[in-house]
């Protein structure tokens, strides 16, 4: 397969190439008055956040690009303190520059090397942000493409004689969650259409990166959805109700030919309808089965990947409040789980999840306008039974071998506390080897009880460096990232990854 190949058919095939975004200076300029608008719940200490994120980068490089990890380890040994960070900063002369672990800022800088595209990007960003012509001229005057990429992402323009520069437009503090800007579907790319204004510039920049770099020679491989041509005629309330928005945290290429899509706080039913039509009309995408999961619209569970992710072909991690099986038991026990609540209050704590299945049929049938919804009620009654069904039907796992690990080990209040700090948001490096945060101890007990090794990133690096363990041989392991600052941004390792290439599972 070519070095720059783009191909994903599962969530657990061995990861070989992905897009990330290191925390940029804009994150360090988020102010409390903008929390709600910019989708943050707290300020972060940027230097510490970068140190934590760099541990994530090193985990990725050990598995995806070990030659680069040798360079980084050597750089760290020869430099102290702040200088160690230089090899992680896109645009730095010491940047590790991997072709397997790709940073959005580095990719954007490459696109900006094309003069005609550079002009288009600056014009598009300035038009969207409502910048003055004077500001647009200043952007054109930035000659270094890495510096310009940094400005377009952080919103901060360097000013001679000033240490911190000045805002020319708002930052993109959520750009570290690259999962949301696009999702690889086999060898196609579905671009996001952000739900909030705070993230729309991310979608715009990713569109240029995709069309003029990733898919420059195959632009038909990109799938876009947008509002209907009549959307502008709707009044404001109708536009809110019928907005077409999709973010990658709600889309999982779960197995070959089978796509999961969530309807959530950030992805709308209108968008899901458009995606189903776009995919089923395009036989080249190779998807013939789409499962739609509708979850309640909550900030705490903004995407389906905050509720569950896949650990291996037979193991999942799930927020128990969304398990119909657990809820049935709790109902039968008169909500003893919430023993301090009366029945009427307790009923409100359990979340209704709806699951729908759509199956592509013959092209002629589709053209005739037939409904492709399939009745799966006999085998899927909710989210947990869906996950078990996927392991059985898509991966050939016997039903009694499917494991569900619950957030907080399904103990109140730890289930809710740890779901908030991304206990269910894990990135699989390969089948059974996943990356998560170090601050969810009750969830770790669930992993340990199911036979998983628990290793902090630093411990793993030591084992790899001593050749006591190898990335090729490691199995059934949860790798823990330091997360004192990272977790404040409201996203985990799954959110912080946009896989471009996985081995078929």
C-alpha positions in Angstrom: 0.0 0.0 0.0 1.4 3.5 -0.9 3.1 5.4 1.9 0.4 8.1 1.8 -2.5 5.7 1.5 -5.8 6.5 3.2 -7.8 3.5 4.2 -9.8 2.7 7.3 -12.3 -0.2 7.7 -12.5 -0.5 11.5 -11.9 1.1 14.8 -9.4 -1.5 16.0 -7.2 -2.4 13.0 -3.5 -1.7 13.6 -3.2 2.1 13.4 -0.6 3.2 10.8 -1.3 6.9 10.1 -3.3 9.7 11.6 -3.8 13.4 12.0 -3.3 15.2 15.4 -3.1 18.8 16.5 -0.7 19.8 19.3 -2.1 22.4 21.7 -1.4 25.8 20.2 -1.1 29.2 21.7 -4.8 30.0 21.2 -5.8 27.5 23.9 -3.7 29.5 26.4 -5.8 32.6 25.6 -9.3 31.2 26.4 -11.0 33.5 28.9 -13.8 32.5 31.3 -16.3 34.9 29.7 -16.0 32.9 26.5 -16.3 29.4 28.0 -19.8 28.7 26.7 -19.2 30.1 23.2 -15.8 28.5 22.8 -17.0 25.1 24.3 -14.6 25.1 27.3 -15.4 24.5 30.9 -12.1 25.7 32.4 -8.9 27.5 31.7 -5.8 25.3 31.1 -2.2 25.8 32.0 -0.8 25.5 28.4 2.8 24.4 29.2 1.6 21.5 31.3 -1.1 20.6 28.7 1.7 20.5 26.1 3.8 18.2 28.2 0.9 15.9 28.7 0.1 15.9 25.0 3.7 15.2 24.1 3.4 12.0 26.0 0.5 11.1 23.7 2.7 11.9 20.7 5.4 9.7 22.0 3.0 6.8 22.5 1.9 7.2 18.9 5.4 7.4 17.5 6.6 4.3 19.4 3.8 2.3 17.6 3.6 4.1 14.3 7.1 5.6 13.6 9.8 4.3 15.9 12.6 6.0 13.9 11.2 9.4 14.9 10.9 8.3 18.6 14.6 7.6 18.5 15.2 11.2 17.3 12.9 12.6 20.0 14.5 10.6 22.8 17.9 11.7 21.7 16.7 15.4 21.6 15.3 15.1 25.1 18.6 13.6 26.4 20.6 16.5 24.9 18.3 19.4 26.0 16.8 20.5 29.2 13.5 22.2 30.2 11.6 24.3 27.7 14.0 23.4 24.9 12.8 19.8 25.0 9.4 21.0 23.7 11.0 22.3 20.4 11.0 18.9 18.7 7.2 18.7 19.2 6.3 22.1 17.7 5.3 22.3 14.0 7.4 24.8 12.3 10.3 24.5 14.7 13.6 23.6 13.0 13.8 20.7 15.4 10.3 19.3 14.7 10.1 15.5 14.4 8.2 15.8 11.1 6.7 12.3 10.8 4.8 11.2 7.7 2.7 8.9 9.9 1.8 11.1 12.8 0.7 14.3 11.0 -0.1 17.6 12.6 -2.8 19.9 11.1 -0.6 22.9 11.5 2.2 21.2 9.6 -0.3 20.0 6.9 -1.8 23.5 6.6 1.7 25.0 6.1 2.3 22.6 3.2 -0.9 23.7 1.6 0.0 27.3 2.0 3.1 26.8 -0.1 0.8 26.8 -3.1 0.4 30.5 -3.9 -3.0 30.3 -5.5 -4.4 28.2 -2.6 -2.8 30.5 0.0 -4.7 33.4 -1.5 -8.0 31.4 -1.4 -7.4 30.3 2.3 -6.7 33.8 3.5 -9.7 35.2 1.6 -12.0 32.5 2.9 -10.9 32.8 6.5 -11.1 36.6 6.5 -14.5 36.5 4.8 -15.8 34.1 7.4 -14.3 36.0 10.3 -15.4 39.4 9.0 -11.9 40.8 9.0 -11.0 44.2 7.6 -9.0 44.6 4.4 -6.1 45.8 6.5 -6.0 42.6 8.5 -6.2 40.6 5.2 -3.2 42.5 3.9 -1.3 41.7 7.1 -2.0 38.0 6.6 -0.7 38.2 3.1 2.4 39.8 4.3 3.3 36.8 6.6 5.9 35.1 4.4 6.7 32.0 6.5 4.0 29.4 5.8 4.4 27.8 9.2 3.9 31.2 10.9 0.9 31.9 8.7 -0.6 28.5 9.5 -0.1 29.2 13.2 -2.0 32.6 12.9 -4.9 31.0 11.0 -5.3 28.4 13.7 -4.5 30.4 16.9 -6.0 33.7 15.8 -2.9 35.5 17.1 -0.8 37.7 14.9 2.8 38.3 16.0 3.6 42.0 16.6 7.1 43.4 16.6 8.2 44.3 20.1 5.3 42.4 21.8 5.8 39.0 23.4 2.2 37.7 23.1 1.0 39.3 19.8 -2.6 40.3 19.3 -5.8 38.6 18.4 -7.0 39.1 14.8 -9.8 36.6 15.2 -10.9 34.0 17.8 -8.7 31.0 18.5 -9.6 27.4 17.8 -9.2 25.8 21.2 -11.0 22.6 20.2 -8.7 21.9 17.2 -6.8 19.3 19.3 -9.9 17.1 18.8 -9.1 16.2 15.2 -11.5 13.3 15.2 -14.3 15.9 14.7 -13.0 17.5 11.5 -13.3 14.4 9.3 -13.7 10.7 9.3 -12.1 8.1 6.9 -14.6 5.8 5.4 -12.7 3.0 3.6 -10.7 5.1 1.1 -13.0 8.2 1.2 -13.1 11.1 3.6 -16.3 12.5 5.1 -15.7 16.1 6.0 -17.5 17.5 9.1 -19.9 20.3 9.1 -19.4 21.8 12.6 -22.4 22.3 14.9 -21.2 25.6 16.4 -19.6 28.7 15.1 -16.6 28.1 17.4 -15.5 25.2 15.3 -16.5 26.2 11.8 -13.1 27.6 10.9 -11.7 24.1 11.7 -14.0 22.6 9.1 -12.9 25.3 6.6 -9.2 24.7 7.1 -9.7 20.9 7.0 -11.5 21.3 3.7 -8.4 23.0 2.1 -6.1 20.4 3.7 -8.2 17.6 2.2 -8.7 19.0 -1.3 -5.3 20.4 -1.8 -3.1 17.9 0.0 -4.6 14.6 1.3 -6.9 14.1 -1.8 -5.2 16.5 -4.2 -5.1 13.8 -6.9 -8.4 12.2 -6.0 -10.8 14.9 -5.0 -13.8 12.6 -5.8 -12.8 10.7 -2.7 -14.1 13.5 -0.5 -17.7 13.5 0.8 -19.3 16.8 1.8 -22.8 17.5 3.1 -24.3 20.9 3.4 -27.6 22.7 4.0 -30.3 22.4 1.4 -30.5 25.1 -1.2 -33.7 26.3 0.4 -32.3 26.5 4.0 -31.9 30.3 3.8 -35.7 30.6 3.4 -36.3 29.2 6.9 -36.8 31.4 9.9 -34.2 31.3 12.7 -36.1 28.7 14.8 -36.6 26.5 11.8 -33.0 26.8 10.9 -32.0 25.7 14.4 -34.3 22.7 14.1 -33.2 21.6 10.6 -29.5 22.5 10.7 -27.2 20.1 8.9 -24.3 19.4 11.2 -22.0 16.4 11.7 -18.9 16.0 13.7 -16.5 13.0 13.6 -17.0 12.0 17.2 -20.4 10.8 16.1 -19.1 8.7 13.1 -17.3 5.3 13.4 -16.2 3.2 10.6 -16.9 0.2 12.7 -16.2 -2.7 10.3 -15.8 -3.2 6.6 -19.1 -2.0 5.0 -20.7 -1.0 8.3 -20.8 2.6 9.5 -22.1 3.9 12.8 -23.5 7.4 13.1 -24.8 9.2 16.2 -27.5 11.8 16.4 -26.4 13.9 19.4 -25.9 17.4 20.7 -23.5 18.0 17.7 -24.8 15.8 14.9 -28.4 16.4 13.6 -30.9 14.1 12.0 -30.8 16.2 8.9 -27.1 15.6 8.6 -27.5 11.8 9.1 -30.2 11.7 6.4 -27.8 13.5 4.0 -25.0 11.2 4.8 -27.1 8.1 4.2 -28.2 9.4 0.8 -24.6 10.5 -0.2 -23.1 7.1 0.8 -25.7 4.8 -0.7 -25.7 6.7 -3.9 -21.9 6.3 -4.2 -21.1 2.7 -4.7 -17.3 3.5 -4.6 -17.5 4.2 -0.9 -18.2 0.5 -0.3 -20.7 0.9 2.7 -23.9 -1.0 2.5 -25.0 -1.0 6.2 -25.5 2.1 8.4 -26.6 2.0 12.0 -27.9 5.2 13.5 -27.8 5.7 17.3 -29.8 8.5 18.8 -28.7 9.7 22.2 -30.0 12.6 24.3 -28.6 16.0 23.7 -26.3 16.6 26.6 -23.1 18.5 27.0 -21.6 15.7 29.1 -22.3 13.2 26.2 -21.8 15.5 23.2 -20.8 12.6 20.8 -21.4 8.9 20.8 -17.6 8.4 21.4 -18.1 9.9 24.8 -20.5 7.1 25.6 -18.7 4.1 24.2 -15.6 3.1 22.2 -14.3 -0.2 21.0 -11.4 -1.8 22.8 -11.1 -5.1 20.8 -13.1 -7.3 18.6 -14.8 -8.7 21.7 -14.5 -5.8 24.2 -16.2 -2.4 24.5 -16.1 0.4 27.2 -19.6 1.9 27.8 -21.2 4.4 30.1 -23.7 2.2 32.0 -26.4 4.8 32.1 -26.9 4.1 28.4 -27.1 0.3 28.8 -30.6 -1.0 28.4 -29.6 -4.2 30.0 -28.3 -2.6 33.2 -31.3 -0.2 33.3 -33.6 -3.2 33.2 -31.9 -4.7 36.2 -32.1 -1.4 38.0 -35.7 -1.0 37.3 -36.5 -4.5 38.6 -34.6 -3.6 41.8 -36.6 -0.4 42.2 -33.7 1.8 41.3 -31.6 0.5 44.3 -28.6 2.0 42.4 -30.0 5.4 43.3 -31.2 4.4 46.7 -31.5 8.0 47.9 -34.0 9.0 45.2 -37.7 8.2 44.9 -38.9 6.4 41.9 -40.1 9.4 40.0 -36.7 11.1 40.2 -34.8 7.9 39.5 -36.6 7.3 36.2 -35.3 10.6 34.9 -31.7 9.5 35.4 -31.8 6.7 32.8 -31.2 7.8 29.3 -33.3 6.5 26.3 -31.2 5.4 23.3 -32.8 4.6 20.0 -31.1 2.5 17.3 -32.0 2.3 13.6 -30.5 0.2 10.9 -30.4 1.2 7.2 -29.3 -1.4 4.5 -28.3 -0.5 1.0 -30.2 -2.5 -1.6 -30.0 -2.6 -5.4 -29.3 0.7 -7.0 -32.6 0.4 -8.9 -34.5 0.1 -5.7 -32.7 3.2 -4.2 -33.5 5.2 -7.3 -37.1 4.2 -7.0 -37.1 5.9 -3.6 -37.6 2.9 -1.4 -37.1 3.1 2.4 -34.0 1.3 3.4 -34.7 1.1 7.1 -34.4 -2.5 8.4 -36.2 -3.9 11.5 -33.5 -5.2 13.9 -35.7 -5.1 17.0 -35.5 -8.9 17.4 -31.8 -8.7 18.2 -31.0 -5.1 19.1 -33.0 -3.4 21.9 -30.6 -0.6 22.7 -27.0 0.4 22.7 -25.5 -2.4 24.7 -27.2 -5.1 22.7 -26.0 -3.3 19.5 -22.4 -3.4 20.6 -22.7 -7.1 21.5 -24.4 -7.7 18.1 -21.5 -6.0 16.3 -19.0 -8.2 17.9 -21.0 -11.2 17.0 -22.1 -10.5 13.5 -19.2 -8.2 12.2 -16.3 -10.0 14.0 -17.6 -13.5 14.5 -17.3 -13.5 18.4 -19.5 -15.9 20.2 -22.1 -14.1 22.4 -20.8 -15.4 25.7 -17.3 -14.0 24.9 -18.3 -10.4 24.3 -17.2 -8.2 27.2 -18.6 -4.8 28.3 -16.4 -2.7 30.6 -18.4 0.1 32.3 -17.4 3.6 33.1 -16.5 3.9 36.8 -16.9 0.1 37.0 -20.6 0.9 37.0 -20.5 2.3 40.6 -22.3 5.5 41.4 -21.1 8.3 41.5 -17.8 7.2 39.8 -19.6 6.2 36.6 -20.7 9.7 35.9 -17.6 11.4 37.3 -15.3 9.3 35.1 -17.4 9.5 32.0 -17.0 13.2 32.3 -13.3 12.8 32.3 -13.4 10.5 29.2 -13.3 7.0 30.6 -15.2 5.8 27.5 -13.2 7.8 25.0 -10.3 5.5 24.1 -8.1 5.2 21.0 -7.2 1.7 19.8 -3.7 1.5 18.5 -4.5 -2.1 17.5 -6.9 -4.8 18.7 -6.9 -4.8 22.5 -4.3 -2.0 22.9 -5.9 1.3 23.8 -4.9 4.7 25.1 -6.8 6.6 27.7 -6.4 9.0 30.7 -4.9 8.2 34.1 -7.6 9.8 36.2 -10.4 7.2 36.1 -9.4 4.6 38.7 -12.7 2.8 39.0 -12.9 2.2 35.3 -9.3 0.8 35.5 -10.6 -1.8 38.0 -13.1 -2.9 35.3 -10.2 -3.3 32.8 -8.1 -5.2 35.3 -11.0 -7.5 36.1 -11.3 -8.3 32.4 -7.6 -9.3 32.0 -6.1 -6.0 30.8 -2.7 -4.7 31.8 -2.6 -1.1 33.0 0.5 0.9 32.1 1.3 4.5 32.5 2.9 6.0 29.4 6.2 6.6 31.2 6.3 3.0 32.3 5.6 1.8 28.8 8.4 3.9 27.4 10.9 2.4 29.9 9.8 -1.1 28.9 10.2 -0.3 25.2 13.6 1.3 25.7 14.9 -1.7 27.7 13.4 -4.0 25.0 11.5 -5.7 27.8 8.4 -5.2 25.7 7.8 -4.4 22.0 5.0 -2.5 20.3 4.6 -5.5 17.9 4.0 -8.0 20.8 2.1 -6.0 23.4 -1.5 -7.1 23.8 -4.6 -6.5 26.1 -3.2 -3.2 27.5 -4.6 0.1 28.5 -2.0 2.8 28.2 -2.5 5.8 30.5 -1.7 9.4 29.6 -1.2 12.1 32.2 -4.3 14.2 32.0 -4.4 17.0 34.7 -4.8 19.6 32.0 -5.8 17.6 28.9 -9.0 16.4 30.5 -10.1 20.0 31.1 -10.6 20.4 27.4 -13.4 17.8 27.4 -12.1 15.1 25.1 -10.0 12.0 25.3 -7.5 10.0 23.1 -10.3 9.0 20.7 -11.2 12.7 20.2 -7.6 13.6 19.7 -7.1 11.4 16.7 -8.2 11.3 13.1 -7.1 7.9 11.7 -6.1 7.9 8.0 -4.8 4.4 7.7 -5.4 1.2 9.6 -4.7 -2.4 8.6 -7.8 -4.3 7.7 -9.0 -6.3 10.7 
